[in-house]
Amino acid sequence: MTPSTDKPPGGPVKQGVQGSAGPPVAAPGGPAPAGRRVPVQRSSVRGQILDALRTALVTGDLRPGEVYSAPVLGERFGVSATPVREAMQQLALEGAVEVVPNRGFRVVERGARELAELAEVRALIEVPVMVRLARTVPAERWAGLRPLAEETVRAAATGCPAAYAETDRAFHGALLALAGNQQLVRIAEDLHRRAQWPPVRRGRAALAADAAEHVALLDALAAGDVEAVRGLVRRHSTGVG
């Protein structure tokens, strides 16, 4: 991606779609032929750019405090500024960036206090929901979510924060979906995304420990162990047992 200073950091273009500079990279849907530039598919250009920008936020390629202009980012993606601007406006609604008039979009800077507040709100929502589900959902339903938990373990092993973030959100979303409340799922996902920006640098060991809690949580839910579920969800959300 390129901040509005036009100095290319050289990272986000490789996250999902081909830019107008640099060597050919894989585009969504398959690898690019050698030496050939692959543009974004027009039918889903906004969505693909939004996904790429979200990835860039999680990996830190879009840096907190930096201002990025839609025209320059559009040039890097090989598209017009319009879909980039639309994607950035969605990120503004999600609290990841803020509009800077006549310049572009600034990536928000979040301090430790705001991140702690987000974690506390997540716990306030998720702990009582998961406790209720532990009491009401049959054990066999939890077994169906084990592949998602195992996917987070595999993603953690790669050490890639973007890959892990995606599988982590998928797992938590599937858990909360069992409550049958789509508004709950949407709010929880929004909080989850906000808590991932800016990225907290964690190595493979930390990601693996986080993923292991997913498996332990499923075990506790299947066993109907309410106290274990309460402690795991609170620790997982806030880091405090």
N, C-alpha and C positions, 0 to 999 in steps of 0.2 A: 504494500500500500504506500501511498505517497502523501505526506502531509502537505498543507497548503504552501509550504516553503518550496515545494517541487523537488525536495531532496528525497530520493527513493530509499526507504529503509530496506527494501528487497525481501520482505517476508510474505505478506498476505496474498500476493498474486499467485503464489504457489499453493495456496490453501484449497482453492476450489475451481477457479476458472482462469482462462488464459488472458494475460494482459497484453498491452501493446508493446511492451519492452521485455527484454530478457529471453532466455531460451524457451523452447516449447515445453509446456507442462501438460499434465493430464487434465482433461476437461471432464465435467460430470458425465457419467455414462460410459466412460472408457478412456484408454490412453490415447494420446495424440500421435498420429504417424510422425516418424522422424522428420524434422525440418519443416513441419507444417503447423501453421498457427490455427488453433481451433477457437472460434468465437463462442460466446455464450449462446445457447439455444434461445431464440426470441420468445418462444411460447412460455418460458418460465424464467425469463431473465431476472425479474425482480426477486423472485424467490431464491434463485441461485446466488445472487449477489448478497441477499440478506443472510443466507447460510454462511457464505464466505466471510462476511463482515463479523458475524457472531463468532466464527472460528478465530478470526484475527483478534477479537477482543479477549477470548479465553487464553490464547497463546501469548498475548502481549504484543503482537505485531502492530496493533492499534494502541498507541501508548497513552495512558492517562495524562490529561492536560494538554495534549497536542490537538491542533485544529487541522481538519482534513476537508478539502474542498471537493464537491461532487464532480466538477469538470475534470480535475486532475485524476481522481480515482476512476472516473469513467474512461479516461484515456488508457489507464493501466489495464482496465478490464476489457477494453476494446468495444465499449458501448457508449451510448450518449450519457449525458449527465442525469437525464430524467430518471431512469430506473435506480441509479445510485442514490439520488436525492430521495426518492420514495422509500428506499430501504433504510436510509439514514433517519427519515422521519419516523419510521416504525421503531427504530432503535431509540429515538428520542422519547416516544411514548413508553418504552420499556425502561427508561431511566438510564440507558447506557451512554447516551450522548446528549449534548445540549446545543441548540441552535446559536450560532454566532452570526448576527446580521452582516451580510455582504462579504463574509469570509468562508463560511461552511459550518462544520460541526465539530465541537470539542468533546473529546472523550472525558467522561466524568471522572473525578478523583474522589475516591471513597476512603475515609480514614478508618481506623480500628473501631472507633465508637459506632459508626454507621453500620459496619459489617457485623458488629456484635448485636446491634438492634435488629438487623435483618434475621440473624440466627435466632434471636429470642422470639420474634414473631413466628418464624417457621415452627419452632418448638410449641408455641401456644396453639398453633393450628393442628400440627401433625400428631402430637402426643395423645390428646384425647381421642382423635379419630382412630389411630392405630390401636389404642387400648380397646375401643368399642369393637373394631374389626376382629381383634384377638378373641373376643368373647362370642362373636356371632358367625364368623366365616368358617366353614368346615375345613379340616386339615388338608383334604385333597385339593382344594382351590389354591392353597399356597404352593403346593408342589408344581402347579402349572407355571408359577413365576420363577422357578429355580433357574431355567435357562437365562433369564434376564440378569439374575444375580451373578451367574457364572460368566456372563458376557462382561460385566463390570470388572471381574477378576482378571479376565484376559486383557481388557483394555488397560487396566492398571499396570500389568506386566510390561506393556510397551513403553510406559513412561510418558506417553503423549497426553498432555492435559486436555486437549480438545477432544480426543477420542474418548477419554475417560468421562469428561463432562457430559458428552452426548449419551453414553450408556447409563450414567448415573441418573440423569433426568428421566430417561425412559423407565428405569426401574422404579423410581419414586412415583412417577406418574401412574404406572400400572398398579402399584400398591394402593394409592389413594383412589383410583378409579373404582375399586371394589366398594367404596362407600356409596356409589351411585349418585354422586353430586358433581356435575360438570363444572359448576361455578367454583367449587372447592379445588378441583383439579387445575383450573385456569389460574386461580390466585396463587396456589402453591407453586406452580411452574414459574409464574412471574417472579415470585420471591426467590426461587431457586436460581433463576438466571441472574437476578440482581446480585445475589450473594457470590456469584462466580466472576463478577467484574468489579474492580480489576483482579487479575488472576493472582492467587497466592502460590508462590513457587513451592512446589512439593516434589520430592523425588519419588522413585518407584516404591520405596519402602512405605512412605506415607500414603501413597495411593493404594498400595496393596492392603494396608491396615484398614483403610476406609472401605475398600471393597469387601474385605472379610467381615465387616460389620453387617453388610447386606445379607450374607449367607447366615450369620448368626441370628439376625432379625427374623429371617424366614423360619429358621428352626424354632425360635421362641413363639412365633405366631402359630405355627402348626401344632405346637404343644399346648397352646392356650395359656402360656406362662405370662400373665398380665404384668407382673412386676419386672420381669426381664425385658419385656417389650417396652415398658415405660422408660426404663433406664437406658436401653439401647437407642431408642429414638431421640431421647433428650441429649445423650452424649454425641450421637451422630450429627445432630443439628447444631449443637452449641459447643461441643468439645468438653462439656461438663457433665459428669454422671449424676 
